[in-house]
């Protein structure tokens, strides 16, 4: 396993990029079922990264199950 250390500016850059990715891939923005599946997959992957990087503020904003997932982990 590799540890990654981010300085303040790298963390802000990563958070901004993930925020854009999450916003632009909201399943509700899709125009057909195929896009919905793609957007949903992209959103799940971005939320997984948010979890690993401990960007809980983004998870709270974009993960509909955040509170439930948080409660289940205890």
Secondary structure as UniProt FT lines:
FT   HELIX           8..24
FT   HELIX           27..29
FT   HELIX           33..52
FT   TURN            53..54
FT   HELIX           56..62
FT   TURN            64..65
FT   HELIX           66..72
//
